[in-house]
Amino acid sequence: VENRGGNKEAARAQLVAVFDRLPAADPLALEVGDRLLDLGDAGTAEKAAARVEAVDELQPLASYLRGRVKLVQGDWPAALPLLRQAVVAIDTSRAVRRKPPLLFKAYMALGAGYG
C-alpha cells in the first residue's frame, strides 16, 4: 500500500520489519527479499538470500536474489552468472517451476546486466 502511494521508504521500512520477524527458514524470505530489491534495499535482500538457501525446495532461487543484489550494487560481472544459474533453476526445478513471475524478473535482470 505504501509503495503504491509513492512512499517507498515507508514500504521498505515495513518490509524490513516483516523480514526481521520471519523465522530463519521461512519461504516468505524470497518474496520479501524480492520486493526489497524492487525498492533498492540490497543489504536486507542479501540476508534474505541466505534465508532462502536454508529452505531446501527454494535453494535454487538464492542465486536469483544474489544476482539481483549484485545488479543493484553495480557488479554486473558477478550478477550475470548468478542470474543465468537462476533462470536454469527456475525453468528446470520442479519446486520452483511454479514461479513464472520470478523467471520473467530473472530474464529482465539479465537484460539489464547486458544493457
Summary of the structure (lengths in Angstrom):
residues: 115
radius of gyration: 13.4
end to end distance: 31.1
largest distance: 37.1
contacts: 358
relative contact order: 0.12
helix: 75%
strand: 0%
